[in-house]
């Protein structure tokens, strides 16, 4: 069973950047064809942010196209989310999982965008 661990969050000013990482504590991310990043703001549902297939095809959702970039390194067993031009509305806990949310959720990583 793949266990996913997110990291890289923090407090950043509007317009700033962060890079999130999703590592497999056990199992192999390369076995998951489509990996995804999700986010959940306080009092809201967990929303899809971006997906990437093993072939490198990416899709972005909501307000993030043009600002966020998802990538994966199957050798290092990590999926990344580069977030640029951050806005206060990007504040949320960010999670990774497969596109069909098949694996146990990790703790997530908190991203706070505030001046």
C-alpha positions as CSV (number, residue, x, y, z in Angstrom):
1,X,0.0,0.0,0.0
2,X,1.3,3.4,-0.9
3,X,1.7,5.9,1.9
4,X,1.9,9.5,0.9
5,X,3.6,12.3,2.8
6,X,3.3,15.9,1.8
7,X,5.8,18.7,2.7
8,X,7.0,22.1,1.7
9,X,4.1,24.3,2.9
10,X,4.5,27.5,4.9
11,X,3.6,31.1,5.2
12,X,4.3,33.3,2.2
13,X,3.3,36.8,1.1
14,X,1.0,37.4,-1.9
15,X,2.9,37.0,-5.1
16,X,5.4,34.6,-3.5
17,X,6.3,31.0,-4.4
18,X,6.4,27.6,-2.7
19,X,7.3,24.2,-3.9
20,X,5.4,21.3,-2.4
21,X,6.6,17.7,-2.4
22,X,4.7,14.5,-2.2
23,X,6.8,11.5,-1.3
24,X,5.9,7.8,-0.9
25,X,6.9,6.7,2.5
26,X,6.1,3.2,1.3
27,X,5.2,1.8,-2.0
28,X,6.0,3.4,-5.4
29,X,4.5,6.5,-6.9
30,X,5.5,5.2,-10.3
31,X,2.8,2.5,-9.9
32,X,0.1,5.2,-9.8
33,X,-0.7,6.3,-13.4
34,X,-2.3,9.6,-12.5
35,X,-1.1,11.5,-9.5
36,X,-3.0,14.5,-8.2
37,X,-2.7,17.4,-5.9
38,X,-5.8,18.5,-3.9
39,X,-6.4,21.4,-1.5
40,X,-8.9,22.0,1.2
41,X,-9.6,25.5,2.6
42,X,-11.3,25.8,6.0
43,X,-14.9,25.0,5.9
44,X,-14.7,23.9,2.2
45,X,-14.6,20.6,0.4
46,X,-11.3,19.1,-0.9
47,X,-10.8,20.2,-4.4
48,X,-8.6,18.9,-7.2
49,X,-5.8,21.3,-8.1
50,X,-3.7,19.5,-10.7
51,X,-3.0,16.0,-12.2
52,X,-0.1,14.4,-13.9
53,X,0.1,11.0,-15.7
54,X,3.1,8.8,-16.0
55,X,3.3,10.0,-19.6
56,X,3.7,13.5,-18.3
57,X,0.3,14.8,-19.3
58,X,-0.8,17.5,-16.9
59,X,-4.2,19.2,-16.3
60,X,-4.9,22.1,-14.0
61,X,-8.1,23.1,-12.4
62,X,-9.8,26.2,-11.0
63,X,-7.8,29.4,-10.6
64,X,-4.3,27.8,-10.8
65,X,-3.6,27.4,-14.6
66,X,-0.6,29.6,-15.5
67,X,0.5,29.8,-11.9
68,X,1.1,26.2,-10.7
69,X,3.2,23.5,-12.2
70,X,2.9,19.8,-11.3
71,X,5.7,17.4,-12.0
72,X,6.9,14.0,-11.0
73,X,10.1,12.1,-10.6
74,X,9.4,8.4,-10.6
75,X,13.0,7.6,-9.8
76,X,13.0,9.7,-6.6
77,X,9.4,8.6,-5.9
78,X,8.2,12.3,-5.6
79,X,5.5,14.4,-7.1
80,X,6.0,18.2,-6.9
81,X,3.7,21.2,-7.1
82,X,5.5,24.5,-7.9
83,X,3.2,27.4,-6.9
84,X,4.0,30.9,-8.2
85,X,2.1,34.2,-7.9
86,X,0.4,32.9,-4.8
87,X,-2.9,34.6,-3.8
88,X,-4.6,34.7,-0.4
89,X,-7.3,32.4,-1.9
90,X,-4.7,29.7,-2.3
91,X,-4.5,29.3,1.4
92,X,-5.4,25.7,2.2
93,X,-4.1,22.4,3.3
94,X,-2.6,20.7,0.3
95,X,-2.8,16.9,-0.2
96,X,-1.6,14.4,-2.8
97,X,-3.3,11.2,-3.9
98,X,-4.2,9.3,-7.0
99,X,-6.8,10.8,-9.2
100,X,-9.4,8.3,-7.9
101,X,-8.3,9.0,-4.3
102,X,-7.5,5.4,-3.8
103,X,-4.8,5.7,-1.1
104,X,-5.0,6.8,2.6
105,X,-4.8,10.6,2.9
106,X,-1.6,12.0,4.4
107,X,-1.5,14.8,6.9
108,X,-1.3,17.4,4.2
109,X,0.9,20.5,4.2
110,X,-0.5,23.9,5.2
111,X,0.0,26.8,2.8
112,X,-0.9,30.2,4.1
113,X,-0.7,33.2,1.8
114,X,-0.9,36.5,3.8
115,X,0.8,39.8,4.1
